Amino acid sequence: MADESKSSQRKASVNRRSYLKATAGAAGIAAFGLNAAAAADYEEIVVGEGETYSVYLGDGETLENVLIDVSASGAGYSINADGDGWAIRNVGVRGTFDSHSNDSQITLNTPSSDSSGVVENVYLPGASSPGHSYDGAKGIYVFRDHAGEILIRNVNIKRMQDNGIYASSPGHDASDANGGIVRVENSYFEANATANIRLGTTGSYAQNCVLKDCLDRGFWAYYENPEIRNCDIFGSNVADILLGGNTYEKQNYAEVTAENSRWETVEHGGSSNALHGSSDGTPQDRMPEGCPTSPEAAAAGNASSDGTSNSDSTDGTDDESALPQGDFPLTVSTDGDLAEYVVELDAEDVTAGEGADTHDHDYQDRAFERNGNWYVHGYTAGGSETFQVAGGEILRLGAAQGSPLFTADGQRLDTEAVDSISSIPDEEGDADSGSDSDTEHTNRVVVDGTQTDDVSTYKFTVSGTVESDPEGTTLIDGGSDWDTIEDNVSEDSVVGIVSEGEDAYVYSGKVTSMVIRGNATVTIQNE
């Protein structure tokens, strides 16, 4: 999406669907037509199917300690802050967008040079099927006439169909662009589309942030000379750092000043761009201190008002030795490789939430009760899955394969400090860890590139053997040049590329690893 004025951006948003009105301020939150359920430390707003939860903040108003559930089909949210002294604090979004939509986002503005606003401790999960759309949802958008200072800290933004933070517009050379400053601190961005962070005014900066696996540009200095301080930027498809561009004349002179930061690739989009500084080593995937790792942790306010964690940790993570009890979110994730995880709990109830694939198939993510205890079991590869625990505690956790990461109530769990489990006991208490004894090719993997405009590469391995399935492999109108590249199929692994078609394979055993670069979808079918 090109730089827009406030009026045109708002018009594009409002015309998408009728909004449900809500106000926030000293009186709190009033939600019309929504199911609002109180939680222990925050207000929970459950948005109905096809509805949008909207909040408008003016001078001195605050939205805080709110969990917005958009799990229903077509549900969305819109938070707009315009004035001086407003705050968006401790806000978590549960569920993901199920369509490419421009009407669900946070928009910000301060109208005068001496005005300010703050966004802190916010978790935004993005779209269920991340992809690129210039008309798609953004995490945070700053209007062109922003004139003061906006501080954004301790936010976790993932899988937006446009930018994670789109804050370059105040640097536009149009008459209504007021050159406001945007400061981004202690935040985590992953797999957003156009850019993870996009800034465009001198004085703006990203500090102690991680910008991972952007579909296009990790950090985009659109205009002027924004800064990068102690940031890790990596895995971007176009460039980790992009300077300027060729849309506006002013982009030719965009610069970046980098200090104590790490990145891999740089691209100059204009004729006179400059990068001041050099990479300070290999980028690290880390969670900045105080950054929420689940919507529940954000809504409950697990980061203090000065942007630091409420724990005593000093290394950027929470105390790994303490196990939460009572009501808490449990999140399982990986850095990319396939993992099969198992958790045993003594609990009143456990339910699958954001990111969990609960459809009935062999790679289902599920929570169930057996032999008097609750079990969480599933598979993840490069994503995260959250389960909500009620009245419980963790007894054992572990993995049948891979190296999953466990986070509970915002705390990274140390698997060495917890009793281990690698399989689900059957009804009689015996372990049932499954079998890899299949020798016939009765299982299938299909990599589908027909629902996206980009090119995707993939690699997977199986515990048995694998071969191509010509009958299931298809092309649309003969495919593209990319589809003429022959996929590499060995005894137990495949490396391939797909553009305008579907690649199908049959195999025995289990899929033991799966890595996708791009937006192709993968279907695993087991007999």
Disulfide bonds with the S-S distance in Angstrom:
none
